[in-house]
Amino acid sequence: MIVNGKHFRTIWINPKNKKSVQIIDQRKLPFSFEIETFRNVKEIAFAIKDMHLRGAGLIGAAGAYGMYLAVIEAIKQTDFVKSIQDSANLLKATRPTAVNLSWAVDLMLNKILVDANKNGEDKVEQALFMAEFIANQDAEACRMIGEHGISLIREISQKKNGETVNILTHCNAGWLAFVDFGSATAPIYAAFEEGIDIHIWVDETRPRNQGARLTSWELEQQGIKHTVITDNAGGYLMQKGMVDMVIVGSDRTSKTGDVANKIGTYLKALAAKDNDIPFYVALPSSTIDWKIENGLKEISIEERNPREISHIEGIYNDELVEILITPEKNVGSNYGFDITPARLVTGLITERGICKANQESIFKLFPEYDR
Ligand code: MRU
């Protein structure tokens, strides 16, 4: 997508040194736009855990590039296979909920092990090819989500005779959370391109404020009308007829259509149901965990540092500072995600089309997983 008039992806190979990987450091947004460079797998693993980069698709791509850097190191070790397996475990342990991470790392691992008998430089080249393939696939899947999802927005716009379509979104499921385009934002960007009048309600998304800091920044960069609201405001706006549809992303989706997404998503789905407002989840199929039937029972939910609740970050005297907002330090529990049961989801917008949130419809679009 575009930043200050220039096209960026969220992760790429350093053009000046092919053996390093670069990202947009999301901890600094929207206050400053900084690029960070990683030279080894440990640096990437730390950055994923510490949320220099975040979002299901991007974590997956970062896992893939991390494995590429792991190969560069492993060819210098006596036990190549052990070194690679250790790196895969290191990366997979960084963030448990988004399935894209283990999906991408396992794809890389399998390919790297198949190539284990090749010479050192060939192993490196093959790993780079695979990492780029995974990143490109993520970007293309999101672009296709836009192609399919625009029909839903178009339909509402037509019903409203071209009046503004108000869409509510939670967290950041924009291009910053993927390699490009985003999932929930892809239909929004496509609708904007087509000239449909849209306005986005952006949930601030406590505690890390991905909505207030990242989604609003993205929309601003693309010139899309939006308003940041508190996480608790959505229900009221829906009751007042000020929301036409909800589109959110997903960090892991069961094959039956239950959706794990940023904490607070479930409450939006409940409010949408109560007010008869369509609630869509946009996701590339890399986000579907084909082994899982019951999201609530089987998806492990990341618990993050309670400091994210007791403190808040912002700009003071031109500096990024963190301040305490609770009586004591380290209060609070910090579940990062919740589960929205399939029965509350109107539909899933995927790279292959839109389907109902149930096993039969999902397998119709993705028959190769129906075994
Ligand atoms: O904890 P984060 O910021 O990595 O959260 C993941 C997300 O970006 C959201 O849950 C998002 O809505 C899912 S789509 C990538």
Residues whose N, C-alpha, C, O or C-beta is under 5 A from the ligand:
A	BS01	MRU	R54 G55 A56 G57 H170 C171 N172 A173 A177 Q210 G249 S250 D251 N261 K262
